[in-house]
Amino acid sequence: MSPYLGELASLMAVFSFAIVAPGADTAMVMRQSLMHGRRAGILTAFGVGTSLLFHLTYTILGLGLIVSQSLLLFSVVKWAGAAYLTYMGVMALRAPAPTLPEAGTNEVIAPMSDARAFGLGFVTNALNPKPILFFLSLFSALVSHETPALVKGAYGLVMATCLILWFSAVSCFLTMPKVRSAFARAGLWINRVTGAVFIAFGVRLALSRAE
């Protein structure tokens, strides 16, 4: 078997756990799907996946190592991410209960532009320093230094694709008529819970340290 296939299998075995683990990306996709509909949720998933490639690119180029070793740069990224998540949390806490569409219609609760939906997913993941450290530790442990950058990029494409498919599946499930109706009836509490989750992740990120 090709050593590259072995590396990819090892990467995916670890990454699969990271995909399903709850985090800020999960909270964002869930909120987007429930508040703005399936299209917004899937576009947010594409934003998260694209941002993953962004992290991978500068990790391969060595910039991720510089950030992880520089207390100043790590702090800038960390506080920007913490501020963004806290802001999103406060906005969610202040948001009113959504208005339910009429039964039998496909109308979304609160329409959102495609660009904004994609951007929210991208920024949520991009302003999180954890993927930098995750890729550094993962690649240093599982990927040989002799593996060509092009092959590493291919690994990243597979990982990003799996991430997009997972979050798109989450969005599709949450926007099934019965599921969506149940969640929509509890819209005000969903806003409060997701707001608290975003703030909690923001605080957790603010208290984190580069290892």
N, C-alpha and C positions, 0 to 999 in steps of 0.2 A: 504494500500500500504506500502511496506517495506520502512523504513526511508532511507535506502541506495539508493533506486530508486529515492526518493525525492531529496536527496543530489546530485545524479548524474544528474538529470534533471536540477537542479539549476546551477550546474557547467557548463553544456553544453549550457545552455541559455546564460551565460556570455561568455564562451569560443568561441562560434560561432562567436561573434563579433570580438574577437581577431584574429580568423583565417583569416577572410576576410580583416581585416585592413591592408593597405599597410605597409611594413616594409622591413628590410634588408633581411629577409628570402624570401619574395616575389620577391624582386629584383634579388636575387641570382638564384632562380628557373627559373625566366623568362629569365635571361641571359644564363643560362646553356641550356635551351630548345632551344632558338633561335640560339645560337652559336655552340652548340655541339649535338643537336638532342634530340629526345624524351627519349631515354634510359638514357642519362646523366641527363635530367631533372627529370625523375622519381627516379633515384638513389639519386639525390640531395634531393628530397622530403623525401626519406627514411632516409637520413642523418639528416635532420631537425627533423623528428619525433623521431628518436632514441635519439637525443640530448635532446629532450623534456623529455624523460624518465630519462635521466641523471640528468637533473635539478630536476625533481620530486623526484628522489631517495634521493639526499642529502638534499632536503627540508624536506622530511619525517624524515630523520635521525637527523634533527636539524642543519645541517651545513649551510643551507641557512640563518637561523636566525643569525648565527655567522657572516657570510659575510655581511649581511645587517646592522648589528650593529657595525661592525668594519670598521672604516674609511679607514684604511690601506688596508685591504683585498678588500674592495669594490673598492678602487682606483686602485689596481693592476688589477683586472678583467676589470674595466672600461677602463683603458688606453690600456690594451692589445686588447680589443675589438675595441676600436677607431682606434688604429694603424693598426689592421688587415683590417678593413673596408676601411680606407684611402688608404692602400696599394692596395687593390682590385680595388678601384676607379681609382687610378693612372694607374694601369696596363690596365684597360678598356679604359681609355682616350688615352693611347699610342698605343692601339691595332689597326692594320690596318683594312680596310673594309674586310669582309669575302668574299671568292670566292664562288659564287653560283654553286651548282651542276647542272649537265645537267638536262633539263626538263624530267620528267618521271622516274627519278631514285630515289632510296631511300637513296642515299649517304648523310651522314651528312656533315655539313659545315666544322667542325673541330673536328675530333674524340678525345675522352678523355677516359682514363681508368676508369673502374667501381670504383676502389678504390678511385681515385682522385675525381670523381664526388660525391661519398658518403661522402668523407672526407670534401669537401668544404661545403656541407650542414650541416654536424655535427659541424664543427668549427664555421661557421657563427652564428649558434644558441648558441653554447656553450660559445663563448666569448662575449655574451651579458648579462649583469647583470639584465636586465629588467625581463627575465623570473623568476629569483630568487625572486624578489620583487613581481612579479605578482602572483606566486604560494603562497607565504607567505600571501599576502593580501587576495587572493581568498580562500585559505584553512581556514584561520582564521575566515573569514566571513561566509563561506558556509558549512564547514565540521566540524562536532563535534570532539572534542578532544578524545571522546570515540570510534570513528570509528576506527576499527582495521587497522593496517598498510597494511595488505594484501588487504583490501577493497580499501584503498586509492591507492594502486598500480594498482588495477583493474580500478579505475577511470582514472588513468594515461594512461593505455593501450587504453582505449576508446578514450581519448583525442588525443593521439599520432596517433591512427588509423585514426581518422577523419582528423587530420592535413595532414597525408600522402595522404589520398584520395583526399583532396582538392587540394593540390599542384600537385598531379599526374594528376588531371583533368585539371588544368591550363596548365601543360606541354603538355598534349594531344591536347588541343585546340590550343595552340601556334604552335604545330608542324603539324597541318593539312596542307596539301599541299598548298592550296590557302593562308591561313593565314601566313604560314611560308615564302612563296615566297614574299608576300607583305612586311613582316618585313625584310627579307633578303636583299631586294633591298635597304632598308634604313639602312643596316648594320652598316655603319660608324657612322651614327647619333645615332643608338641604343647604340653603344659602348660609345659614348660621353654622352648620357643621363644617361645610367646606371652607368657610371663612376662618373658623378656628383651626382647621387643619393647615391651611396656608400659613397662618401666623405661627403655629407650632413649628412647622418646617423652617420658617424664617428665623425663629429664635434658635432652633437647633443648629442651623447653618451658621448663625452669628457666633455661637459658642464653640464651633468646631475649630480644630487646629490642623495645620499641615503636619503629616506624619513622615 
